[in-house]
Amino acid sequence: MMRRSDPAGMHHDAAQELRARIGISGKITYASRSWQSLLGWHRADLAIGAFVERVHPDDVDGVVAAIHQVYRNGTGIHFTCRYAHRDGGYLVVAWQARPRRDIQYIDLRGRLLVSD
């Protein structure tokens, strides 16, 4: 299993990645199957409500600001937040957000970060 480190001492498994697409409304319009194996969420569950509804309350403002920056600047961004697992806990996810189709939606790629 390949693992990479980031400067904060966190690691991610390069083989396990969350993928999603969110529209201008903030709703998830596509989610990869890995959401179920990594976070316990079925794709049908994710289609209900906005992406930020499962972000830890202390991280919501930063995530909303990051997403707005992607739409405003039309460029990609990286951010990290705690995202809810279906069991009720939170896991730290490092996200890469990129605008697509003339900024009609954003592609998200996320990797779970785990401490040693």
C-alpha positions in Angstrom: 0.0 0.0 0.0 1.5 3.3 -1.1 1.4 6.1 1.5 2.4 9.7 1.1 3.2 12.2 3.8 2.3 15.8 4.0 4.2 18.4 6.1 1.8 18.1 9.0 2.7 14.5 9.6 -0.5 13.2 8.2 -0.6 10.4 5.7 -3.0 9.3 2.9 -3.4 6.0 1.0 -2.8 7.0 -2.6 -5.1 4.1 -3.8 -8.2 5.3 -2.0 -9.7 8.5 -3.3 -13.1 10.2 -2.9 -14.4 11.8 -6.1 -17.4 14.0 -6.4 -18.9 16.7 -8.5 -20.9 19.6 -7.0 -23.1 22.0 -8.8 -23.5 25.7 -8.3 -26.2 25.0 -5.7 -23.7 23.0 -3.7 -25.4 19.7 -4.2 -23.4 16.6 -5.0 -24.4 15.5 -8.5 -21.9 12.7 -8.8 -20.1 10.6 -6.2 -17.7 7.7 -6.7 -18.3 4.3 -5.1 -15.4 4.9 -2.7 -17.7 7.2 -0.6 -19.4 4.1 0.7 -16.3 2.1 1.5 -14.4 5.1 3.0 -17.1 7.1 4.7 -20.1 4.8 4.8 -22.3 7.0 2.6 -24.4 5.5 -0.3 -24.5 7.7 -3.4 -28.2 8.1 -3.0 -27.6 9.6 0.5 -25.2 12.1 -0.9 -27.6 13.3 -3.5 -29.8 14.7 -0.7 -28.6 18.1 0.6 -25.4 20.1 0.0 -21.8 18.9 0.2 -21.1 21.2 3.2 -24.0 19.7 5.2 -21.6 16.9 6.2 -18.6 19.1 6.9 -17.7 19.6 10.6 -19.4 22.7 11.9 -16.1 24.3 12.8 -14.8 23.9 9.2 -17.9 25.0 7.3 -16.9 28.7 6.9 -13.5 27.7 5.4 -15.0 25.2 3.0 -17.6 27.6 1.8 -14.9 30.3 1.3 -12.8 27.8 -0.7 -15.6 26.7 -2.9 -16.6 30.4 -3.5 -13.0 31.1 -4.4 -13.1 28.4 -7.1 -16.2 29.9 -8.6 -15.0 33.5 -8.3 -11.4 32.9 -9.7 -12.1 29.9 -12.0 -9.0 28.2 -10.7 -8.4 25.1 -8.5 -7.7 25.1 -4.8 -6.7 22.7 -2.1 -8.4 22.6 1.3 -8.7 20.2 4.3 -11.7 19.7 6.5 -13.3 17.1 8.8 -16.1 15.3 6.9 -18.8 13.2 8.5 -18.7 9.4 8.4 -22.1 7.8 8.3 -21.4 6.3 11.8 -21.4 9.8 13.3 -17.7 10.5 13.6 -15.5 12.8 11.5 -12.5 12.0 9.3 -10.0 14.5 8.0 -10.1 14.8 4.2 -7.6 16.7 2.0 -9.6 18.0 -1.0 -8.6 19.3 -4.4 -11.3 21.3 -6.1 -11.2 22.2 -9.8 -13.8 24.2 -11.8 -15.2 22.5 -14.9 -17.4 23.4 -17.9 -17.0 27.2 -17.7 -17.4 26.9 -13.9 -20.8 25.2 -14.1 -19.7 22.6 -11.6 -16.6 21.7 -9.4 -14.8 18.4 -9.5 -13.6 17.3 -6.1 -10.9 14.7 -5.3 -10.4 13.9 -1.7 -8.0 11.7 0.3 -8.5 10.6 3.9 -5.6 11.7 6.1 -4.7 9.6 9.1 -2.2 10.4 11.9 0.5 8.0 12.9 
